[in-house]
């Protein structure tokens, strides 16, 4: 595509005359084509003057309420998200008493499946977490082996969306979330040394997967929507 | 740093009162633009909500070297509006009052003015053939698709596409004569 064609494509994108599919294709292409992105900015800036042709109109009063509620959702923003996670964590401390047995049973079933053969060797110093979306199909399994000093994370069903990364976080109350790495594809496994986690603890731990830009969070803290969460439980004995 | 730019910087740090101030300052402008594109107040309200959510989450990515703050805000709102109508609207709409008022307001903004005092874009748009000029205005300001423009001008969609491309190319040649 030559420069003229790029300006024509970007121009139609900014005018708004592309079909929905063509718009999606343009956005994908301009994400990796600096000339196309520059052509888009050129038209956005040049045509901006036309914005003054349309008179302002006061939005209905209730709209601000909707917007202010929507930015308070945990998915919309990092700080809200952490507050919400901490709240869930507090809930888990009591809920764990009740649901721990259920989760443990679920883990037992998962660990009994042949593909998790290595996990069958259960000892008292093992802890596991099933990371899922509100009790849905398990997305990832976390296995902590205190004796070996390792933490393994395996993605079971969770592929990151095209062009995005799934980042795993270790979260305990009163501390910043710690990234344990990216788990973008089903079958991916991370095995890390527990020594990499300062003051590793097994109580009150929540693991969370956030949806991040490709390559992981640019800030070192979760920036995107939390898509999966799971608490850490003692592994079921055999 | 202008006021909107300062507000965006605060919003990037999670400052909710700043977000409210930005909404009060820019909301009416964005809502007017979005209503004109969506031609439906219900859809326009959903779009504006969605656009402000994007502004809240993307404020840190605003770059003052790339665009003025209001241009950045309008681009987010327009793109959200156009995505919404392109995704949902199947039946091409004909010329309506919003389209008429876009053409009229452009005419009023340019007629009788000394060409030397007109801003470059308006002067260059005024130099286009009428059909090309109206296609660009109706697309940009009133969200007309190629099909809607084809109905409006009783021309095949392929012809509309050609007008749009020629109009854009001539506009660029007029805006940047060095090219």
Contacts between the chains, C-beta under 8 A, distances in Angstrom:
chain1	res1	chain2	res2	distance
A	4	B	169	6.9
A	7	B	168	6.9
A	7	B	169	7.4
A	7	B	172	6.3
A	8	B	165	4.7
A	8	B	168	6.0
A	8	B	169	6.9
A	11	B	164	7.5
A	11	B	165	7.7
A	11	B	168	3.9
A	11	B	172	7.9
A	12	B	164	6.1
A	12	B	165	7.6
A	12	B	168	7.5
A	14	B	75	8.0
A	14	B	140	7.6
A	15	B	136	6.5
A	15	B	139	4.1
A	15	B	140	5.2
A	15	B	164	6.7
A	15	B	168	7.6
A	16	B	37	7.3
A	16	B	78	6.9
A	16	B	82	4.1
A	16	B	86	7.8
A	16	B	139	5.6
A	16	B	140	6.7
A	16	B	143	5.7
A	16	B	144	8.0
A	16	B	145	7.9
A	17	B	139	4.8
A	17	B	144	7.4
A	17	B	145	6.1
A	17	B	146	5.1
A	17	B	149	7.4
A	17	B	161	8.0
A	17	B	164	6.0
A	18	B	86	7.5
A	19	B	86	6.1
A	19	B	145	7.7
A	20	B	83	6.8
A	20	B	86	4.0
A	20	B	87	4.8
A	23	B	82	7.2
A	23	B	83	6.4
A	23	B	86	6.3
A	41	B	66	5.7
A	41	B	67	6.5
A	43	B	168	7.8
A	44	B	67	6.3
A	44	B	71	6.2
A	44	B	75	5.0
A	45	B	67	5.8
A	45	B	68	7.8
A	45	B	71	6.0
A	46	B	121	6.2
A	46	B	171	7.6
A	46	B	172	7.9
A	46	B	175	5.9
A	47	B	121	7.1
A	47	B	140	5.8
A	48	B	67	7.7
A	48	B	68	7.2
A	48	B	70	7.7
A	48	B	71	4.3
A	48	B	74	6.7
A	49	B	119	5.8
A	49	B	121	4.6
A	49	B	122	7.0
A	50	B	106	8.0
A	50	B	121	7.1
A	50	B	137	7.1
A	50	B	140	5.4
A	50	B	141	5.9
A	51	B	29	7.3
A	51	B	33	6.3
A	51	B	70	7.5
A	51	B	71	7.6
A	51	B	74	5.0
A	53	B	102	6.3
A	53	B	105	4.8
A	53	B	106	5.9
A	53	B	109	6.8
A	53	B	137	7.7
A	53	B	141	5.6
A	54	B	32	4.9
A	54	B	33	5.0
A	54	B	36	5.2
A	54	B	102	7.6
A	54	B	105	7.8
A	54	B	141	5.9
A	55	B	32	5.5
A	56	B	28	3.7
A	56	B	29	4.7
A	56	B	31	7.3
A	56	B	32	4.6
A	57	B	28	5.9
A	57	B	31	5.0
A	57	B	32	3.9
A	57	B	35	5.8
A	58	B	27	7.7
A	58	B	28	5.1
A	58	B	31	7.1
A	59	B	27	5.3
A	59	B	28	6.8
A	59	B	31	4.3
A	59	B	45	7.0
A	59	B	48	6.0
A	60	B	41	7.9
A	60	B	45	6.6
A	63	B	27	8.0
A	63	B	45	5.5
A	63	B	48	6.4
A	63	B	49	6.5
A	64	B	20	7.5
A	64	B	23	6.2
A	64	B	27	7.8
A	66	B	45	7.8
A	66	B	49	5.3
A	67	B	23	6.9
A	67	B	48	7.9
A	67	B	49	5.3
A	67	B	52	4.9
A	67	B	53	7.0
A	68	B	16	7.7
A	68	B	20	7.6
A	70	B	49	6.3
A	70	B	53	5.4
A	71	B	16	7.5
A	71	B	19	7.1
A	71	B	52	7.9
A	71	B	53	6.4
A	71	B	56	4.9
A	76	B	53	6.2
A	76	B	56	6.5
A	76	B	57	6.0
A	77	B	14	6.7
A	77	B	56	6.7
A	77	B	57	6.4
A	78	B	14	7.6
A	79	B	14	5.1
